[in-house]
Amino acid sequence: MKRFIHVNNAFTCEMCGHENPPAAQTCRNHCRHCLCSKHVDKNPGDRQEECGGVMQPTDIETQSGQMKSIIFKCQKCSIIRKNKIAIDDSREKLLELFEKKVR
């Protein structure tokens, strides 16, 4: 059974060094600048995953023409996860992912 644990802390991205404040409307689990994440959760917010690999953004999930979630793939274990787009995520990086989707 999946359980969601609310974790919305500020952090420094280990991939690009960008400072990330807590998200305004969701729980931030990825860098708002480069969109990368770290594979640390088995279930959202539990911090129980030992993999620790880089979660690379690979795709965008849309709903009714709106970008809703970022799809990530772990570069170490290949697991696929998704997370809601935060209001302050890099529009440039999101559009790059979206353009790959529509090509």
Helices and strands as residue ranges (DSSP letters): E 11-12, E 19-20, E 37-38, E 54-63, E 66-74, E 80-84, H 91-102
